[in-house]
Amino acid sequence: MKSQLHPQLDRPHRRGAVLVAALVCLLIVMAMLSSMLQGALRARRQLHVERDLRQTELLLQAGVERAVFRLAGESGYRGETWTLPADAIVGSEAGRVSVEITRSAAEEPWQVRVVAEYPVGRETSIRRSRTFTVPTQL
């Protein structure tokens, strides 16, 4: 009955209810956008990690192949360390490959240890290594 006698009394309540509903809708939309943005950032980081891991594995394989090739062609080859600048490989950072070749006796096979790191010197660097033996007669 009050609404028939005083129609102005209901308007502020309606305006307040509409304002609250609008704010709730805005909060829901903002939460959805925030969630989508966080998901996109996580996916981007994961892609970067996977790219860096793949680059490290490629550097490691190149180091293994280079070690075997040089050991077969050079009798005095005992290893090396080489750093590749970012523009020499597909990536935004430099990479490093270390090769160490040893053996305990002349009759024993060569022990080859290859370590690849990409990107070099960062907290999030990825390191992979491979150790294998190569017969004395290649």
Secondary structure, DSSP 4 states (H G I P E B T S, - for coil): -HHHH-GGGHHHHHHHHHHHHHHHHHHHHHHHHHHHHHHHHHHHHHHHHHHHHHHHHHHHHHHHHHHHHHHHH-TT--EEEEEE-GGGSSSSS-EEEEEEEE-SSTTSPEEEEEEEEESTT-TT-EEEEEEEEE-S--
